[in-house]
Amino acid sequence: MRKLMPLLLVVLLLKACKDPATGAETSSEETPFFSMDSLPGRVSLNPKAVEITRDWTTFNDLDAGFNSLSIIENYEDLVLVLEDLVERQKKVEEGEYPEAFDLPQVKSRQKVVKTFLLKTRAAAEYRIDATPPAIEMMKAYNALRTQLNVIVNNQLDTLLITDE
């Protein structure tokens, strides 16, 4: 036992003093923080919806903010773009909606976009992979755009349903 203890201490000392380059692997490569390629494409608006949203400046600003996601190069850029998107989203939420889109369906989808936008911003601020929440954010934004298309294409008069 007495001879084994010094031998064990020498082995532990050699292991502790080992050169870090030959020791445990340290990953110097950074994992990609955000991949624009994995995001779903944006749903295009119908010509009728484009006509209505042409005068809706806050929505057009938000749409332009989503375009800026394609020029991101690092975490700081991503955080700045997401901060800008949050501000633009707040302006849409607080501003006036066009009469055709002043509906609970549009406003609820707007809140979902806000939720996933904040989730993506939190992921970027904590420097974790922001791609999965960004995918959810883009799906929510596409759902909002799809809802705008559905509202424009809906020819059903709700008064006919309520007035039996």
The 8 nearest C-alpha neighbors of each residue, nearest first, counted from 0:
[[1, 3, 2, 4, 5, 6, 7, 8],
 [2, 0, 3, 4, 5, 6, 7, 8],
 [1, 3, 0, 4, 5, 6, 7, 8],
 [2, 4, 0, 6, 1, 5, 7, 8],
 [5, 3, 7, 6, 1, 2, 8, 0],
 [6, 4, 8, 7, 3, 2, 9, 1],
 [5, 7, 9, 3, 4, 8, 10, 2],
 [6, 8, 4, 10, 5, 9, 3, 11],
 [9, 7, 5, 11, 6, 10, 12, 4],
 [10, 8, 12, 6, 7, 11, 13, 5],
 [9, 11, 7, 13, 12, 8, 14, 6],
 [12, 10, 14, 8, 13, 9, 15, 7],
 [11, 13, 9, 15, 14, 10, 8, 16],
 [14, 12, 16, 10, 15, 11, 9, 17],
 [13, 15, 11, 17, 12, 16, 10, 9],
 [16, 14, 12, 13, 17, 11, 10, 18],
 [17, 15, 13, 14, 12, 18, 19, 11],
 [16, 18, 14, 15, 13, 19, 22, 21],
 [17, 19, 20, 21, 22, 16, 15, 14],
 [20, 18, 22, 21, 17, 23, 24, 25],
 [21, 19, 18, 22, 23, 24, 25, 17],
 [22, 20, 19, 18, 23, 17, 24, 25],
 [23, 21, 19, 20, 18, 17, 24, 14],
 [22, 24, 25, 19, 21, 20, 18, 17],
 [25, 23, 26, 22, 20, 21, 19, 27],
 [26, 24, 27, 23, 20, 19, 22, 28],
 [25, 27, 28, 24, 29, 30, 23, 20],
 [26, 28, 25, 29, 24, 30, 20, 23],
 [29, 27, 26, 30, 25, 31, 24, 32],
 [30, 28, 31, 27, 26, 32, 128, 25],
 [29, 31, 32, 28, 128, 33, 26, 27],
 [30, 32, 33, 29, 34, 128, 130, 28],
 [33, 31, 128, 30, 129, 34, 127, 74],
 [34, 32, 130, 129, 31, 128, 35, 73],
 [33, 35, 36, 37, 130, 32, 31, 38],
 [34, 36, 38, 37, 69, 33, 68, 130],
 [37, 35, 34, 38, 39, 33, 69, 40],
 [36, 38, 35, 34, 39, 134, 130, 33],
 [39, 37, 134, 35, 36, 40, 137, 133],
 [40, 38, 37, 41, 137, 134, 138, 36],
 [41, 39, 38, 42, 137, 141, 138, 43],
 [40, 42, 141, 43, 39, 137, 140, 144],
 [43, 41, 141, 144, 44, 40, 145, 142],
 [42, 44, 41, 45, 144, 145, 141, 148],
 [43, 45, 48, 49, 148, 46, 42, 144],
 [44, 46, 48, 47, 148, 49, 43, 151],
 [45, 47, 49, 48, 50, 44, 51, 148],
 [48, 46, 50, 45, 49, 51, 151, 44],
 [49, 47, 45, 51, 50, 46, 44, 52],
 [48, 50, 46, 52, 47, 51, 53, 44],
 [49, 51, 47, 53, 48, 52, 46, 54],
 [52, 50, 48, 49, 53, 47, 54, 97],
 [53, 51, 55, 49, 54, 50, 48, 58],
 [52, 54, 50, 51, 55, 49, 56, 59],
 [53, 55, 52, 56, 51, 50, 97, 59],
 [56, 54, 52, 53, 58, 57, 59, 97],
 [55, 57, 59, 58, 54, 60, 53, 52],
 [56, 58, 60, 91, 59, 55, 90, 61],
 [59, 57, 61, 60, 56, 55, 91, 62],
 [58, 60, 62, 56, 61, 57, 63, 55],
 [61, 59, 63, 57, 58, 62, 56, 64],
 [62, 60, 64, 58, 63, 87, 59, 88],
 [61, 63, 59, 65, 64, 60, 58, 66],
 [64, 62, 66, 60, 61, 65, 59, 67],
 [65, 63, 61, 66, 67, 62, 84, 60],
 [64, 66, 62, 67, 63, 68, 61, 84],
 [67, 65, 63, 64, 68, 69, 62, 70],
 [66, 68, 69, 64, 65, 70, 63, 80],
 [69, 67, 66, 65, 70, 71, 80, 64],
 [68, 70, 67, 71, 66, 35, 65, 72],
 [71, 69, 68, 67, 72, 66, 76, 77],
 [70, 72, 76, 69, 68, 77, 73, 67],
 [71, 73, 76, 70, 74, 77, 75, 33],
 [74, 72, 76, 75, 71, 77, 32, 33],
 [75, 73, 77, 76, 78, 123, 32, 126],
 [74, 76, 78, 77, 73, 79, 123, 72],
 [77, 75, 79, 74, 73, 78, 71, 80],
 [76, 78, 74, 80, 75, 79, 71, 81],
 [77, 79, 81, 75, 76, 80, 123, 82],
 [80, 78, 82, 76, 81, 77, 75, 83],
 [81, 79, 83, 77, 82, 78, 76, 84],
 [80, 82, 84, 78, 83, 79, 120, 77],
 [83, 81, 79, 85, 84, 80, 78, 86],
 [82, 84, 80, 86, 81, 85, 87, 79],
 [83, 85, 81, 87, 82, 86, 64, 88],
 [86, 84, 88, 82, 83, 87, 81, 89],
 [85, 87, 89, 83, 84, 88, 82, 90],
 [88, 86, 84, 90, 61, 89, 85, 83],
 [87, 89, 85, 91, 90, 86, 84, 92],
 [90, 88, 92, 86, 87, 91, 93, 85],
 [89, 91, 87, 93, 88, 92, 94, 57],
 [92, 90, 88, 94, 57, 89, 93, 58],
 [91, 93, 89, 90, 94, 88, 109, 106],
 [94, 92, 90, 91, 89, 95, 88, 96],
 [95, 93, 91, 90, 92, 96, 57, 89],
 [94, 96, 97, 93, 91, 92, 101, 55],
 [95, 97, 101, 100, 98, 94, 55, 91],
 [98, 96, 100, 99, 101, 95, 55, 51],
 [97, 99, 101, 100, 96, 102, 95, 51],
 [98, 100, 97, 101, 102, 150, 151, 51],
 [101, 99, 97, 102, 98, 96, 105, 147],
 [102, 100, 96, 98, 99, 97, 103, 105],
 [101, 103, 100, 104, 105, 106, 99, 98],
 [102, 104, 106, 105, 107, 101, 108, 100],
 [105, 103, 102, 107, 106, 108, 146, 100],
 [104, 106, 108, 103, 107, 102, 109, 100],
 [105, 107, 109, 103, 108, 104, 110, 102],
 [108, 106, 110, 109, 104, 105, 103, 111],
 [109, 107, 111, 105, 110, 143, 106, 112],
 [108, 110, 106, 112, 107, 111, 105, 113],
 [111, 109, 113, 107, 108, 112, 114, 106],
 [110, 112, 108, 114, 113, 109, 139, 115],
 [113, 111, 109, 139, 110, 115, 114, 140],
 [112, 114, 110, 116, 111, 115, 117, 109],
 [115, 113, 111, 117, 116, 112, 110, 118],
 [114, 116, 136, 118, 117, 112, 113, 119],
 [115, 117, 113, 119, 118, 114, 136, 112],
 [118, 116, 120, 114, 115, 119, 121, 113],
 [117, 119, 115, 121, 116, 120, 114, 132],
 [120, 118, 132, 122, 116, 121, 117, 133],
 [119, 121, 117, 123, 122, 118, 81, 124],
 [122, 120, 124, 118, 123, 119, 117, 125],
 [123, 121, 119, 125, 129, 127, 120, 124],
 [122, 124, 126, 120, 121, 125, 129, 78],
 [123, 125, 121, 126, 122, 120, 78, 74],
 [124, 126, 122, 123, 127, 121, 120, 128],
 [127, 125, 123, 124, 122, 128, 74, 32],
 [126, 128, 122, 125, 129, 123, 32, 124],
 [127, 129, 32, 130, 33, 122, 126, 123],
 [128, 130, 122, 33, 123, 132, 131, 119],
 [129, 131, 133, 33, 128, 132, 34, 134],
 [132, 130, 134, 133, 129, 135, 128, 119],
 [133, 131, 135, 119, 134, 130, 129, 136],
 [134, 132, 136, 130, 135, 131, 119, 129],
 [133, 135, 131, 137, 38, 132, 136, 130],
 [134, 136, 132, 138, 133, 137, 139, 115],
 [137, 135, 115, 133, 139, 134, 138, 116],
 [136, 138, 140, 134, 139, 135, 141, 133],
 [139, 137, 141, 135, 140, 136, 142, 134],
 [138, 140, 142, 136, 112, 137, 141, 135],
 [141, 139, 137, 143, 142, 138, 112, 136],
 [140, 142, 138, 144, 143, 139, 42, 41],
 [143, 141, 139, 145, 140, 144, 146, 138],
 [144, 142, 140, 146, 141, 108, 145, 139],
 [143, 145, 141, 147, 146, 142, 140, 42],
 [146, 144, 142, 148, 147, 143, 141, 149],
 [147, 145, 149, 143, 148, 144, 142, 150],
 [146, 148, 144, 150, 145, 149, 151, 143],
 [147, 149, 145, 151, 146, 150, 45, 44],
 [150, 148, 146, 152, 151, 147, 153, 145],
 [151, 149, 153, 147, 148, 152, 146, 100],
 [150, 152, 148, 149, 153, 48, 147, 47],
 [153, 151, 149, 150, 148, 154, 47, 45],
 [152, 154, 150, 151, 155, 149, 156, 148],
 [153, 155, 152, 156, 151, 150, 157, 149],
 [156, 154, 153, 157, 159, 160, 158, 152],
 [155, 157, 158, 159, 154, 160, 153, 161],
 [156, 158, 160, 159, 155, 161, 162, 154],
 [159, 157, 161, 160, 156, 162, 155, 163],
 [160, 158, 162, 157, 161, 156, 163, 155],
 [159, 161, 157, 158, 162, 163, 156, 155],
 [160, 162, 158, 159, 163, 157, 156, 155],
 [163, 161, 159, 160, 158, 157, 156, 155],
 [162, 161, 160, 159, 158, 157, 156, 155]]
